[in-house]
Amino acid sequence: MAISEKKAISDKRHLEKLDKIKIQPYKAEGQQIREAAQAAGQSLQGYILQAIRERMNREKQ
């Protein structure tokens, strides 16, 4: 099913607001991170971003 033109424009605008940061852990560590995210009931991206935000907040103090 094709998406509507309006939806495609909206998606494009949203993606333009996002930054892309690539991380490349070794496979075993990557699997541990995925499992930790799943155990926490979070997406992988949400889990990683939360960890980053918490560290950034700690380092400000």
VENJOKA-V428257 format. One record per residue. N is the residue number from 1. RES is the residue in one letter. BURIAL is + if it has 24 or more other C-alpha atoms within 12 Angstrom, else -. D_CENTER is the distance of its C-alpha to the mean C-alpha in whole Angstrom. Layout:
n: [N:N]
res: [RES:RES]
burial: [BURIAL:BURIAL]
d_center: [D_CENTER:D_CENTER]
This chain:
n: [1:2:3:4:5:6:7:8:9:10:11:12:13:14:15:16:17:18:19:20:21:22:23:24:25:26:27:28:29:30:31:32:33:34:35:36:37:38:39:40:41:42:43:44:45:46:47:48:49:50:51:52:53:54:55:56:57:58:59:60:61]
res: [M:A:I:S:E:K:K:A:I:S:D:K:R:H:L:E:K:L:D:K:I:K:I:Q:P:Y:K:A:E:G:Q:Q:I:R:E:A:A:Q:A:A:G:Q:S:L:Q:G:Y:I:L:Q:A:I:R:E:R:M:N:R:E:K:Q]
burial: [-:-:-:-:-:-:-:-:-:-:-:-:-:-:-:-:-:-:-:-:-:-:-:-:-:-:-:-:-:-:-:-:+:-:-:-:-:-:-:-:-:-:-:-:-:-:-:-:-:-:-:-:-:-:-:-:-:-:-:-:-]
d_center: [26:26:24:26:26:25:22:21:22:20:17:18:18:15:13:15:14:11:10:9:9:10:11:14:15:18:18:19:17:14:15:16:12:12:15:14:11:13:16:14:14:10:7:6:2:5:7:6:6:9:11:11:12:15:16:16:18:20:21:22:25]
